Amino acid sequence: MKAAFAGRLSSDHPESRQELDIETKCNVIRTQSLLLEKDMKKYMEKCEQILAEFRLEGYNIRFSEIFKLKEDFACSIICGGCPVNACTVEAECLLRYQENYTRGRDALISKYKLQNPLLRNRLRRMERQTRQIEMTDKQSKMELDAIRHENESCMDQLRTVSKEIMQTKALGLTISMTAQYEWEKLKVALQENTRTIHETWRKKSVVKSIQEQLEKHSSNDVAEAFVNRRLLRKVKYFRAPSVWNFIDAILEGVAIDKEFKIAERRRYISQIIHNKNKRLLLKFQSRSEQPSSSGERGATSGYEGFLENGKRRRG
Protein backbone atom coordinates (compact mmCIF):
# COMPACT_ATOMS: atom_id res chain seq x y z
CA MET A 1 0.00 0.00 0.00
CA LYS A 2 2.88 2.37 0.82
CA ALA A 3 4.43 1.75 -2.58
CA ALA A 4 1.12 2.36 -4.33
CA PHE A 5 0.48 5.50 -2.31
CA ALA A 6 4.06 6.71 -2.95
CA GLY A 7 3.60 6.02 -6.66
CA ARG A 8 0.39 8.02 -6.65
CA LEU A 9 1.91 10.94 -4.75
CA SER A 10 5.04 10.97 -6.92
CA SER A 11 2.99 12.82 -9.53
CA ASP A 12 2.29 15.53 -6.90
CA HIS A 13 5.94 16.59 -6.72
CA PRO A 14 6.26 20.43 -6.52
CA GLU A 15 8.24 20.57 -9.77
CA SER A 16 5.50 18.74 -11.64
CA ARG A 17 2.80 20.84 -9.94
CA GLN A 18 4.30 24.04 -11.29
CA GLU A 19 3.83 22.74 -14.82
CA LEU A 20 0.15 21.95 -14.24
CA ASP A 21 -2.71 24.36 -13.83
CA ILE A 22 -4.62 24.75 -10.61
CA GLU A 23 -7.77 23.08 -11.97
CA THR A 24 -5.87 20.02 -13.16
CA LYS A 25 -4.16 19.77 -9.77
CA CYS A 26 -7.52 19.82 -8.03
CA ASN A 27 -8.89 17.13 -10.34
CA VAL A 28 -5.85 14.88 -9.76
CA ILE A 29 -6.12 15.30 -5.99
CA ARG A 30 -9.83 14.45 -6.07
CA THR A 31 -9.23 11.28 -8.08
CA GLN A 32 -6.43 10.25 -5.72
CA SER A 33 -8.63 10.82 -2.67
CA LEU A 34 -11.40 8.72 -4.24
CA LEU A 35 -8.96 5.88 -4.99
CA LEU A 36 -7.63 5.98 -1.43
CA GLU A 37 -11.15 5.78 -0.05
CA LYS A 38 -11.86 2.76 -2.27
CA ASP A 39 -8.65 1.00 -1.12
CA MET A 40 -9.50 1.67 2.51
CA LYS A 41 -12.96 0.19 2.02
CA LYS A 42 -11.46 -2.92 0.40
CA TYR A 43 -8.99 -3.45 3.27
CA MET A 44 -11.77 -3.02 5.80
CA GLU A 45 -13.89 -5.63 4.04
CA LYS A 46 -10.96 -8.08 3.96
CA CYS A 47 -10.32 -7.58 7.68
CA GLU A 48 -13.97 -8.21 8.46
CA GLN A 49 -13.94 -11.41 6.39
CA ILE A 50 -10.79 -12.68 8.14
CA LEU A 51 -12.26 -12.00 11.58
CA ALA A 52 -15.45 -13.81 10.59
CA GLU A 53 -13.42 -16.83 9.46
CA PHE A 54 -11.51 -16.90 12.75
CA ARG A 55 -14.74 -16.78 14.69
CA LEU A 56 -16.22 -19.60 12.66
CA GLU A 57 -13.10 -21.71 13.15
CA GLY A 58 -13.10 -21.00 16.90
CA TYR A 59 -16.75 -21.93 17.32
CA ASN A 60 -16.97 -24.53 14.56
CA ILE A 61 -18.41 -27.86 15.72
CA ARG A 62 -19.28 -30.01 12.83
CA PHE A 63 -22.80 -31.22 12.58
CA SER A 64 -21.60 -34.64 11.45
CA GLU A 65 -19.92 -35.34 14.82
CA ILE A 66 -23.03 -34.20 16.69
CA PHE A 67 -25.23 -36.47 14.55
CA LYS A 68 -22.82 -39.40 15.10
CA LEU A 69 -23.02 -39.03 18.87
CA LYS A 70 -26.77 -38.80 18.64
CA GLU A 71 -27.00 -41.97 16.53
CA ASP A 72 -24.63 -43.89 18.85
CA PHE A 73 -26.67 -42.89 21.85
CA ALA A 74 -29.92 -43.87 20.13
CA CYS A 75 -28.59 -47.23 18.89
CA SER A 76 -26.61 -48.37 21.95
CA ILE A 77 -28.75 -47.15 24.83
CA ILE A 78 -32.28 -46.46 23.73
CA CYS A 79 -32.74 -49.35 21.29
CA GLY A 80 -30.20 -52.06 22.27
CA GLY A 81 -29.62 -51.46 25.99
CA CYS A 82 -33.25 -51.33 27.02
CA PRO A 83 -35.63 -54.28 26.51
CA VAL A 84 -39.07 -53.63 25.14
CA ASN A 85 -41.03 -54.37 28.31
CA ALA A 86 -38.46 -53.22 30.91
CA CYS A 87 -37.49 -49.84 32.34
CA THR A 88 -33.95 -50.74 33.53
CA VAL A 89 -30.80 -49.70 31.64
CA GLU A 90 -27.71 -51.82 31.46
CA ALA A 91 -24.71 -50.33 33.23
CA GLU A 92 -22.19 -51.53 30.72
CA CYS A 93 -23.85 -49.79 27.82
CA LEU A 94 -23.99 -46.60 29.80
CA LEU A 95 -20.35 -46.90 30.79
CA ARG A 96 -19.30 -47.56 27.21
CA TYR A 97 -21.32 -44.66 25.99
CA GLN A 98 -19.86 -42.44 28.73
CA GLU A 99 -16.32 -43.57 27.90
CA ASN A 100 -16.81 -42.99 24.20
CA TYR A 101 -18.36 -39.62 24.87
CA THR A 102 -15.53 -38.56 27.19
CA ARG A 103 -12.92 -39.78 24.69
CA GLY A 104 -14.54 -37.85 21.90
CA ARG A 105 -14.82 -34.77 24.08
CA ASP A 106 -11.18 -35.03 25.13
CA ALA A 107 -10.16 -35.45 21.50
CA LEU A 108 -12.13 -32.38 20.54
CA ILE A 109 -10.63 -30.41 23.44
CA SER A 110 -7.09 -31.41 22.46
CA LYS A 111 -7.86 -30.63 18.85
CA TYR A 112 -9.18 -27.17 19.68
CA LYS A 113 -6.27 -26.57 22.07
CA LEU A 114 -3.88 -27.28 19.23
CA GLN A 115 -5.87 -24.97 16.93
CA ASN A 116 -6.08 -22.06 19.44
CA PRO A 117 -2.37 -21.00 19.35
CA LEU A 118 -2.39 -21.12 15.58
CA LEU A 119 -5.46 -18.96 15.49
CA ARG A 120 -3.92 -16.61 18.05
CA ASN A 121 -0.81 -16.26 15.95
CA ARG A 122 -2.91 -15.52 12.91
CA LEU A 123 -4.90 -12.97 14.90
CA ARG A 124 -1.68 -11.31 16.05
CA ARG A 125 -0.47 -11.18 12.47
CA MET A 126 -3.74 -9.65 11.36
CA GLU A 127 -3.59 -7.11 14.19
CA ARG A 128 -0.07 -6.15 13.17
CA GLN A 129 -1.19 -5.80 9.57
CA THR A 130 -4.15 -3.69 10.63
CA ARG A 131 -1.88 -1.47 12.74
CA GLN A 132 0.49 -1.04 9.82
CA ILE A 133 -2.46 -0.20 7.60
CA GLU A 134 -3.71 2.29 10.18
CA MET A 135 -0.27 3.93 10.35
CA THR A 136 -0.16 4.18 6.58
CA ASP A 137 -3.71 5.53 6.65
CA LYS A 138 -2.67 8.15 9.21
CA GLN A 139 0.27 9.16 7.04
CA SER A 140 -2.00 9.30 4.03
CA LYS A 141 -4.50 11.35 6.04
CA MET A 142 -1.75 13.79 7.01
CA GLU A 143 -0.69 14.08 3.41
CA LEU A 144 -4.30 14.47 2.37
CA ASP A 145 -4.77 17.22 4.96
CA ALA A 146 -1.72 19.01 3.58
CA ILE A 147 -3.07 18.58 0.06
CA ARG A 148 -6.47 19.87 1.17
CA HIS A 149 -4.80 22.88 2.77
CA GLU A 150 -3.00 23.54 -0.50
CA ASN A 151 -6.27 23.08 -2.35
CA GLU A 152 -7.99 25.57 -0.07
CA SER A 153 -5.21 28.11 -0.60
CA CYS A 154 -5.43 27.51 -4.36
CA MET A 155 -9.21 27.90 -4.22
CA ASP A 156 -8.82 31.18 -2.32
CA GLN A 157 -6.39 32.39 -4.95
CA LEU A 158 -8.81 31.29 -7.67
CA ARG A 159 -11.64 33.14 -5.96
CA THR A 160 -9.59 36.32 -5.66
CA VAL A 161 -8.51 36.03 -9.29
CA SER A 162 -12.10 35.35 -10.40
CA LYS A 163 -13.32 38.36 -8.41
CA GLU A 164 -10.68 40.54 -10.03
CA ILE A 165 -11.66 39.17 -13.44
CA MET A 166 -15.34 39.87 -12.78
CA GLN A 167 -14.49 43.38 -11.59
CA THR A 168 -12.41 44.01 -14.70
CA LYS A 169 -15.24 42.65 -16.85
CA ALA A 170 -17.72 44.94 -15.10
CA LEU A 171 -15.38 47.89 -15.57
CA GLY A 172 -14.95 46.98 -19.22
CA LEU A 173 -18.71 46.77 -19.68
CA THR A 174 -19.26 50.11 -17.95
CA ILE A 175 -16.50 51.72 -20.00
CA SER A 176 -17.94 50.27 -23.23
CA MET A 177 -21.43 51.46 -22.31
CA THR A 178 -20.17 54.94 -21.45
CA ALA A 179 -18.16 55.02 -24.69
CA GLN A 180 -21.23 54.02 -26.71
CA TYR A 181 -23.33 56.62 -24.90
CA GLU A 182 -20.73 59.33 -25.51
CA TRP A 183 -20.40 58.27 -29.15
CA GLU A 184 -24.17 58.56 -29.59
CA LYS A 185 -24.05 61.98 -27.93
CA LEU A 186 -21.28 63.03 -30.31
CA LYS A 187 -23.33 61.82 -33.28
CA VAL A 188 -26.34 63.81 -32.09
CA ALA A 189 -24.15 66.87 -31.48
CA LEU A 190 -22.64 66.57 -34.96
CA GLN A 191 -26.10 66.33 -36.50
CA GLU A 192 -27.23 69.36 -34.51
CA ASN A 193 -24.10 71.26 -35.54
CA THR A 194 -24.75 70.48 -39.21
CA ARG A 195 -28.36 71.62 -38.79
CA THR A 196 -27.28 74.82 -37.06
CA ILE A 197 -24.71 75.50 -39.80
CA HIS A 198 -27.38 75.07 -42.49
CA GLU A 199 -29.77 77.27 -40.53
CA THR A 200 -27.10 79.95 -40.03
CA TRP A 201 -26.31 79.97 -43.75
CA ARG A 202 -30.01 80.19 -44.55
CA LYS A 203 -30.50 82.99 -42.01
CA LYS A 204 -27.47 84.85 -43.38
CA SER A 205 -28.94 84.64 -46.87
CA VAL A 206 -32.30 85.89 -45.56
CA VAL A 207 -30.57 88.73 -43.67
CA LYS A 208 -28.66 89.72 -46.78
CA SER A 209 -31.89 89.83 -48.79
CA ILE A 210 -33.56 91.86 -46.04
CA GLN A 211 -30.63 94.29 -45.92
CA GLU A 212 -30.84 94.74 -49.68
CA GLN A 213 -34.57 95.40 -49.40
CA LEU A 214 -33.97 97.85 -46.55
CA GLU A 215 -31.36 99.66 -48.60
CA LYS A 216 -33.84 99.84 -51.46
CA HIS A 217 -36.66 101.17 -49.26
CA SER A 218 -34.46 103.56 -47.26
CA SER A 219 -34.53 106.16 -50.03
CA ASN A 220 -38.33 105.94 -50.23
CA ASP A 221 -38.59 106.16 -46.43
CA VAL A 222 -36.72 109.48 -46.37
CA ALA A 223 -39.12 111.03 -48.88
CA GLU A 224 -42.15 109.62 -47.08
CA ALA A 225 -40.86 110.96 -43.75
CA PHE A 226 -40.54 114.45 -45.21
CA VAL A 227 -44.09 114.25 -46.56
CA ASN A 228 -45.40 112.96 -43.22
CA ARG A 229 -43.82 115.85 -41.36
CA ARG A 230 -45.57 118.34 -43.63
CA LEU A 231 -48.88 116.54 -43.14
CA LEU A 232 -48.46 116.50 -39.33
CA ARG A 233 -47.86 120.21 -39.29
CA LYS A 234 -51.02 120.77 -41.29
CA VAL A 235 -52.99 118.47 -38.95
CA LYS A 236 -51.77 120.37 -35.89
CA TYR A 237 -52.72 123.68 -37.45
CA PHE A 238 -56.17 122.59 -38.61
CA ARG A 239 -56.92 120.32 -35.59
CA ALA A 240 -60.50 120.48 -34.03
CA PRO A 241 -61.11 120.34 -30.25
CA SER A 242 -61.11 116.87 -28.87
CA VAL A 243 -64.32 115.06 -27.94
CA TRP A 244 -62.99 114.01 -24.54
CA ASN A 245 -62.50 117.60 -23.41
CA PHE A 246 -66.10 118.38 -24.40
CA ILE A 247 -67.32 115.31 -22.46
CA ASP A 248 -65.31 116.37 -19.39
CA ALA A 249 -66.83 119.84 -19.51
CA ILE A 250 -70.36 118.38 -19.72
CA LEU A 251 -69.68 116.09 -16.78
CA GLU A 252 -68.34 118.97 -14.70
CA GLY A 253 -71.48 121.00 -15.45
CA VAL A 254 -73.70 118.09 -14.45
CA ALA A 255 -71.77 117.68 -11.18
CA ILE A 256 -72.12 121.41 -10.42
CA ASP A 257 -75.88 121.26 -11.05
CA LYS A 258 -76.20 118.30 -8.70
CA GLU A 259 -74.31 120.11 -5.94
CA PHE A 260 -76.42 123.25 -6.42
CA LYS A 261 -79.63 121.22 -6.14
CA ILE A 262 -78.35 119.47 -3.00
CA ALA A 263 -77.50 122.88 -1.44
CA GLU A 264 -80.96 124.26 -2.28
CA ARG A 265 -82.57 121.23 -0.73
CA ARG A 266 -80.54 121.61 2.46
CA ARG A 267 -81.42 125.33 2.69
CA TYR A 268 -85.13 124.54 2.29
CA ILE A 269 -84.98 121.84 4.99
CA SER A 270 -83.10 124.14 7.39
CA GLN A 271 -85.65 126.91 6.87
CA ILE A 272 -88.50 124.51 7.67
CA ILE A 273 -86.71 123.37 10.84
CA HIS A 274 -86.08 127.01 11.86
CA ASN A 275 -89.76 127.90 11.44
CA LYS A 276 -90.78 124.87 13.53
CA ASN A 277 -88.37 125.88 16.29
CA LYS A 278 -89.74 129.44 16.26
CA ARG A 279 -93.27 128.18 16.66
CA LEU A 280 -92.27 125.97 19.55
CA LEU A 281 -90.50 128.86 21.28
CA LEU A 282 -93.47 131.15 20.83
CA LYS A 283 -95.73 128.56 22.37
CA PHE A 284 -93.29 128.14 25.23
CA GLN A 285 -93.18 131.91 25.83
CA SER A 286 -96.94 132.25 25.76
CA ARG A 287 -97.35 129.52 28.32
CA SER A 288 -94.67 130.83 30.65
CA GLU A 289 -96.07 133.64 32.94
CA GLN A 290 -93.17 134.36 35.21
CA PRO A 291 -93.08 138.17 35.97
CA SER A 292 -89.57 138.22 37.43
CA SER A 293 -86.69 139.45 35.40
CA SER A 294 -84.77 136.38 36.28
CA GLY A 295 -87.39 134.30 34.60
CA GLU A 296 -87.28 136.45 31.47
CA ARG A 297 -83.54 136.23 31.37
CA GLY A 298 -83.74 132.46 31.74
CA ALA A 299 -86.24 132.29 28.92
CA THR A 300 -84.11 134.42 26.65
CA SER A 301 -81.04 132.38 27.52
CA GLY A 302 -82.97 129.17 26.86
CA TYR A 303 -84.08 130.54 23.50
CA GLU A 304 -80.55 131.48 22.54
CA GLY A 305 -79.27 128.02 23.53
CA PHE A 306 -82.00 126.39 21.50
CA LEU A 307 -81.02 128.48 18.44
CA GLU A 308 -77.36 127.55 18.86
CA ASN A 309 -78.25 123.86 19.02
CA GLY A 310 -80.26 124.22 15.83
CA LYS A 311 -77.32 125.92 14.06
CA ARG A 312 -74.99 123.17 15.17
CA ARG A 313 -77.35 120.55 13.78
CA ARG A 314 -77.58 122.39 10.46
CA GLY A 315 -73.85 122.68 10.21
C-alpha positions in Angstrom: 0.0 0.0 0.0 2.9 2.4 0.8 4.4 1.8 -2.6 1.1 2.4 -4.3 0.5 5.5 -2.3 4.1 6.7 -3.0 3.6 6.0 -6.7 0.4 8.0 -6.6 1.9 10.9 -4.8 5.0 11.0 -6.9 3.0 12.8 -9.5 2.3 15.5 -6.9 5.9 16.6 -6.7 6.3 20.4 -6.5 8.2 20.6 -9.8 5.5 18.7 -11.6 2.8 20.8 -9.9 4.3 24.0 -11.3 3.8 22.7 -14.8 0.2 22.0 -14.2 -2.7 24.4 -13.8 -4.6 24.8 -10.6 -7.8 23.1 -12.0 -5.9 20.0 -13.2 -4.2 19.8 -9.8 -7.5 19.8 -8.0 -8.9 17.1 -10.3 -5.8 14.9 -9.8 -6.1 15.3 -6.0 -9.8 14.5 -6.1 -9.2 11.3 -8.1 -6.4 10.2 -5.7 -8.6 10.8 -2.7 -11.4 8.7 -4.2 -9.0 5.9 -5.0 -7.6 6.0 -1.4 -11.1 5.8 -0.1 -11.9 2.8 -2.3 -8.6 1.0 -1.1 -9.5 1.7 2.5 -13.0 0.2 2.0 -11.5 -2.9 0.4 -9.0 -3.4 3.3 -11.8 -3.0 5.8 -13.9 -5.6 4.0 -11.0 -8.1 4.0 -10.3 -7.6 7.7 -14.0 -8.2 8.5 -13.9 -11.4 6.4 -10.8 -12.7 8.1 -12.3 -12.0 11.6 -15.5 -13.8 10.6 -13.4 -16.8 9.5 -11.5 -16.9 12.8 -14.7 -16.8 14.7 -16.2 -19.6 12.7 -13.1 -21.7 13.2 -13.1 -21.0 16.9 -16.7 -21.9 17.3 -17.0 -24.5 14.6 -18.4 -27.9 15.7 -19.3 -30.0 12.8 -22.8 -31.2 12.6 -21.6 -34.6 11.5 -19.9 -35.3 14.8 -23.0 -34.2 16.7 -25.2 -36.5 14.6 -22.8 -39.4 15.1 -23.0 -39.0 18.9 -26.8 -38.8 18.6 -27.0 -42.0 16.5 -24.6 -43.9 18.9 -26.7 -42.9 21.9 -29.9 -43.9 20.1 -28.6 -47.2 18.9 -26.6 -48.4 22.0 -28.7 -47.2 24.8 -32.3 -46.5 23.7 -32.7 -49.3 21.3 -30.2 -52.1 22.3 -29.6 -51.5 26.0 -33.3 -51.3 27.0 -35.6 -54.3 26.5 -39.1 -53.6 25.1 -41.0 -54.4 28.3 -38.5 -53.2 30.9 -37.5 -49.8 32.3 -34.0 -50.7 33.5 -30.8 -49.7 31.6 -27.7 -51.8 31.5 -24.7 -50.3 33.2 -22.2 -51.5 30.7 -23.8 -49.8 27.8 -24.0 -46.6 29.8 -20.4 -46.9 30.8 -19.3 -47.6 27.2 -21.3 -44.7 26.0 -19.9 -42.4 28.7 -16.3 -43.6 27.9 -16.8 -43.0 24.2 -18.4 -39.6 24.9 -15.5 -38.6 27.2 -12.9 -39.8 24.7 -14.5 -37.8 21.9 -14.8 -34.8 24.1 -11.2 -35.0 25.1 -10.2 -35.5 21.5 -12.1 -32.4 20.5 -10.6 -30.4 23.4 -7.1 -31.4 22.5 -7.9 -30.6 18.9 -9.2 -27.2 19.7 -6.3 -26.6 22.1 -3.9 -27.3 19.2 -5.9 -25.0 16.9 -6.1 -22.1 19.4 -2.4 -21.0 19.4 -2.4 -21.1 15.6 -5.5 -19.0 15.5 -3.9 -16.6 18.1 -0.8 -16.3 16.0 -2.9 -15.5 12.9 -4.9 -13.0 14.9 -1.7 -11.3 16.0 -0.5 -11.2 12.5 -3.7 -9.6 11.4 -3.6 -7.1 14.2 -0.1 -6.2 13.2 -1.2 -5.8 9.6 -4.2 -3.7 10.6 -1.9 -1.5 12.7 0.5 -1.0 9.8 -2.5 -0.2 7.6 -3.7 2.3 10.2 -0.3 3.9 10.3 -0.2 4.2 6.6 -3.7 5.5 6.7 -2.7 8.2 9.2 0.3 9.2 7.0 -2.0 9.3 4.0 -4.5 11.4 6.0 -1.7 13.8 7.0 -0.7 14.1 3.4 -4.3 14.5 2.4 -4.8 17.2 5.0 -1.7 19.0 3.6 -3.1 18.6 0.1 -6.5 19.9 1.2 -4.8 22.9 2.8 -3.0 23.5 -0.5 -6.3 23.1 -2.4 -8.0 25.6 -0.1 -5.2 28.1 -0.6 -5.4 27.5 -4.4 -9.2 27.9 -4.2 -8.8 31.2 -2.3 -6.4 32.4 -5.0 -8.8 31.3 -7.7 -11.6 33.1 -6.0 -9.6 36.3 -5.7 -8.5 36.0 -9.3 -12.1 35.3 -10.4 -13.3 38.4 -8.4 -10.7 40.5 -10.0 -11.7 39.2 -13.4 -15.3 39.9 -12.8 -14.5 43.4 -11.6 -12.4 44.0 -14.7 -15.2 42.7 -16.8 -17.7 44.9 -15.1 -15.4 47.9 -15.6 -15.0 47.0 -19.2 -18.7 46.8 -19.7 -19.3 50.1 -18.0 -16.5 51.7 -20.0 -17.9 50.3 -23.2 -21.4 51.5 -22.3 -20.2 54.9 -21.5 -18.2 55.0 -24.7 -21.2 54.0 -26.7 -23.3 56.6 -24.9 -20.7 59.3 -25.5 -20.4 58.3 -29.2 -24.2 58.6 -29.6 -24.0 62.0 -27.9 -21.3 63.0 -30.3 -23.3 61.8 -33.3 -26.3 63.8 -32.1 -24.1 66.9 -31.5 -22.6 66.6 -35.0 -26.1 66.3 -36.5 -27.2 69.4 -34.5 -24.1 71.3 -35.5 -24.8 70.5 -39.2 -28.4 71.6 -38.8 -27.3 74.8 -37.1 -24.7 75.5 -39.8 -27.4 75.1 -42.5 -29.8 77.3 -40.5 -27.1 80.0 -40.0 -26.3 80.0 -43.8 -30.0 80.2 -44.5 -30.5 83.0 -42.0 -27.5 84.9 -43.4 -28.9 84.6 -46.9 -32.3 85.9 -45.6 -30.6 88.7 -43.7 -28.7 89.7 -46.8 -31.9 89.8 -48.8 -33.6 91.9 -46.0 -30.6 94.3 -45.9 -30.8 94.7 -49.7 -34.6 95.4 -49.4 -34.0 97.8 -46.5 -31.4 99.7 -48.6 -33.8 99.8 -51.5 -36.7 101.2 -49.3 -34.5 103.6 -47.3 -34.5 106.2 -50.0 -38.3 105.9 -50.2 -38.6 106.2 -46.4 -36.7 109.5 -46.4 -39.1 111.0 -48.9 -42.2 109.6 -47.1 -40.9 111.0 -43.7 -40.5 114.5 -45.2 -44.1 114.2 -46.6 -45.4 113.0 -43.2 -43.8 115.9 -41.4 -45.6 118.3 -43.6 -48.9 116.5 -43.1 -48.5 116.5 -39.3 -47.9 120.2 -39.3 -51.0 120.8 -41.3 -53.0 118.5 -38.9 -51.8 120.4 -35.9 -52.7 123.7 -37.5 -56.2 122.6 -38.6 -56.9 120.3 -35.6 -60.5 120.5 -34.0 -61.1 120.3 -30.2 -61.1 116.9 -28.9 -64.3 115.1 -27.9 -63.0 114.0 -24.5 -62.5 117.6 -23.4 -66.1 118.4 -24.4 -67.3 115.3 -22.5 -65.3 116.4 -19.4 -66.8 119.8 -19.5 -70.4 118.4 -19.7 -69.7 116.1 -16.8 -68.3 119.0 -14.7 -71.5 121.0 -15.4 -73.7 118.1 -14.5 -71.8 117.7 -11.2 -72.1 121.4 -10.4 -75.9 121.3 -11.1 -76.2 118.3 -8.7 -74.3 120.1 -5.9 -76.4 123.2 -6.4 -79.6 121.2 -6.1 -78.3 119.5 -3.0 -77.5 122.9 -1.4 -81.0 124.3 -2.3 -82.6 121.2 -0.7 -80.5 121.6 2.5 -81.4 125.3 2.7 -85.1 124.5 2.3 -85.0 121.8 5.0 -83.1 124.1 7.4 -85.6 126.9 6.9 -88.5 124.5 7.7 -86.7 123.4 10.8 -86.1 127.0 11.9 -89.8 127.9 11.4 -90.8 124.9 13.5 -88.4 125.9 16.3 -89.7 129.4 16.3 -93.3 128.2 16.7 -92.3 126.0 19.5 -90.5 128.9 21.3 -93.5 131.2 20.8 -95.7 128.6 22.4 -93.3 128.1 25.2 -93.2 131.9 25.8 -96.9 132.2 25.8 -97.4 129.5 28.3 -94.7 130.8 30.7 -96.1 133.6 32.9 -93.2 134.4 35.2 -93.1 138.2 36.0 -89.6 138.2 37.4 -86.7 139.5 35.4 -84.8 136.4 36.3 -87.4 134.3 34.6 -87.3 136.4 31.5 -83.5 136.2 31.4 -83.7 132.5 31.7 -86.2 132.3 28.9 -84.1 134.4 26.6 -81.0 132.4 27.5 -83.0 129.2 26.9 -84.1 130.5 23.5 -80.6 131.5 22.5 -79.3 128.0 23.5 -82.0 126.4 21.5 -81.0 128.5 18.4 -77.4 127.5 18.9 -78.2 123.9 19.0 -80.3 124.2 15.8 -77.3 125.9 14.1 -75.0 123.2 15.2 -77.3 120.6 13.8 -77.6 122.4 10.5 -73.8 122.7 10.2 
